[in-house]
Amino acid sequence: MIADLVKKTRSYRRFNENHKIAMDSLKQLVDLGRLSASAANRQPLKYILSGDPVTNEKIFSCLAWAAYLKDWKGPEKGQRPAAYIILLGDTTISTEFWCDHGISGQSIMLGATEMGLGGCFIGAINKERLREELNIAPEYKIMLIIALGRPAEQVVIESTADTDGNIRYWRDENGTHHVPKRPLDEVIVAEYPEGK
């Protein structure tokens, strides 16, 4: 059921780096993004796929990880992503990308979960350096990177009711990653039942 898949689709930041992801699997994930909704059906997104360790290291060097974990600089060697999907906006098609990259990215993440993988959206990117490292053409706007791999950590959802309203994620002494979520009744601001 989709609810179970959504609940399992968490942001993972530590992976089994040695668990390779086949290019065919990455293409299957991008195909889910390609088939997703697009504003005005313009379909301006393009993708760069990497499962290559040398290219992955170049991409990794351009990223910042987990802003709330102040003493953590990102995953160590061996726990880094095994693959990346870079989402680009093709400015020759459109200059407005609306939420296309979010829609596509979520489809990719759901597909990754279904494959037994985990991922993380990364927006903290040194875009100039990444463009230079991968020779990305200037007509492509770097929108988002999805890091992928076999998860090497446990992520659990907490209620903000149990954290005094604090939304900052944290790791406990066992390395379990805790993610507070606001309760449903807090995010619904109005209800209009039929006949009322």
C-alpha positions in Angstrom: 0.0 0.0 0.0 1.2 3.5 -0.8 1.0 4.6 2.9 3.5 1.9 3.9 5.8 2.9 1.1 5.7 6.6 2.0 6.4 5.8 5.7 9.4 3.7 4.7 10.7 6.4 2.4 13.0 8.3 4.7 16.1 10.4 4.2 19.1 8.1 4.7 22.6 9.6 5.0 24.7 6.5 5.7 24.8 3.6 3.2 26.6 0.4 2.4 28.9 2.0 -0.2 30.0 -1.4 -1.5 26.4 -2.4 -2.5 26.6 -1.3 -6.2 23.5 -0.1 -8.0 23.2 -1.1 -11.6 22.8 1.6 -14.2 19.6 -0.2 -15.3 18.2 0.3 -11.8 19.0 4.1 -12.0 17.3 4.3 -15.4 14.2 2.6 -14.0 14.1 5.2 -11.2 14.5 8.1 -13.6 11.8 6.6 -15.7 9.5 7.0 -12.7 10.5 10.6 -12.6 9.9 11.0 -16.3 6.4 9.6 -16.1 5.5 11.9 -13.2 3.4 15.1 -13.5 5.1 18.2 -14.9 3.8 21.8 -14.9 2.1 22.5 -18.2 3.5 19.1 -19.3 6.7 20.9 -20.4 8.9 18.1 -19.1 12.0 20.3 -18.7 13.9 18.0 -16.4 17.1 16.2 -17.5 19.2 13.8 -15.4 22.8 12.8 -14.8 23.3 9.2 -13.4 26.4 8.0 -11.6 27.2 4.6 -10.1 30.9 5.1 -10.8 33.1 5.4 -7.7 35.4 8.1 -9.2 32.5 10.3 -10.4 30.7 9.6 -7.1 33.7 11.0 -5.2 33.6 14.2 -7.4 29.9 14.6 -6.6 30.3 13.9 -2.9 33.0 16.6 -2.6 30.4 19.2 -3.8 27.8 18.4 -1.1 27.0 19.5 2.4 25.3 17.0 4.7 22.7 17.2 7.6 22.8 20.8 8.8 21.2 19.9 12.1 24.0 17.5 13.0 26.6 20.1 13.7 29.5 17.7 14.6 29.0 15.5 11.5 30.6 16.3 8.2 28.8 13.6 6.3 29.2 9.9 5.8 32.7 8.3 6.1 34.2 6.2 3.3 32.4 3.0 3.2 29.1 4.7 4.2 28.8 7.0 1.3 26.2 6.8 -1.5 26.7 4.1 -4.1 25.0 6.2 -6.7 23.6 9.6 -7.5 20.9 11.1 -9.7 21.3 14.7 -10.4 18.2 16.6 -11.5 18.7 19.4 -13.9 16.3 22.0 -15.4 16.8 22.5 -19.1 16.5 26.2 -19.7 16.1 25.7 -23.4 12.7 24.2 -22.6 11.6 26.4 -19.7 13.0 29.0 -17.3 10.4 28.1 -14.6 10.7 24.6 -13.1 7.9 25.1 -10.5 7.9 21.9 -8.4 8.7 19.4 -11.2 12.0 18.4 -9.5 10.2 17.7 -6.2 7.5 15.6 -7.9 10.1 13.7 -9.9 12.4 13.3 -6.9 9.6 11.9 -4.7 8.7 9.3 -7.4 12.4 8.4 -7.6 12.6 8.0 -3.8 9.5 5.9 -3.6 10.9 3.7 -6.4 14.2 3.4 -4.6 12.4 2.3 -1.4 10.5 -0.3 -3.4 13.9 -1.6 -4.7 15.2 -2.0 -1.1 17.3 1.1 -1.4 17.4 4.4 0.5 18.1 7.9 -0.6 18.4 11.5 0.4 17.5 14.8 -1.3 20.5 17.1 -1.2 20.0 20.8 -2.0 23.2 22.0 -0.3 25.4 21.8 -3.4 28.4 23.7 -4.5 26.8 24.1 -7.9 29.7 26.0 -9.6 32.2 23.3 -8.6 29.8 20.5 -9.5 29.3 22.1 -13.0 33.0 22.2 -13.4 33.7 18.7 -12.1 31.1 17.0 -14.4 31.4 19.5 -17.3 27.6 20.3 -17.0 26.5 22.5 -19.9 25.4 26.1 -18.9 21.8 25.6 -20.2 21.2 23.1 -17.4 20.3 24.5 -14.1 21.3 22.2 -11.2 18.2 21.7 -9.2 18.7 18.8 -6.8 20.8 15.7 -6.1 19.4 12.4 -4.9 22.0 10.3 -3.1 21.2 6.5 -3.2 22.4 3.3 -1.7 21.6 0.4 0.6 20.8 2.1 4.0 23.3 1.5 6.7 21.3 3.2 9.4 17.9 3.1 11.0 15.6 6.1 10.7 12.5 6.4 12.9 9.6 8.9 12.9 8.8 10.7 16.1 5.9 13.0 17.0 6.8 16.6 17.7 4.4 16.3 20.6 7.1 14.2 22.2 9.9 16.7 21.4 8.2 19.9 22.7 7.5 20.9 19.2 11.1 20.7 18.1 11.4 19.6 14.4 15.2 19.1 14.4 16.3 15.6 13.6 18.9 14.0 15.8 20.9 10.8 16.4 20.8 8.9 19.6 23.7 7.1 21.3 23.1 4.0 19.1 23.2 6.0 15.9 19.5 5.7 15.2 18.3 8.8 13.3 15.1 10.3 14.7 12.9 12.6 12.6 10.1 14.5 14.4 6.9 15.1 12.3 4.1 17.4 13.2 0.8 15.7 14.1 -1.9 15.5 11.5 -4.3 17.8 13.4 -1.6 20.5 13.5 -1.1 20.6 9.8 -4.8 20.7 8.8 -5.9 24.3 9.2 -9.6 23.9 8.1 -12.1 21.1 7.4 -15.3 21.4 5.4 -17.2 18.1 5.7 -20.0 17.5 3.2 -23.3 19.0 4.2 -21.8 21.5 6.8 
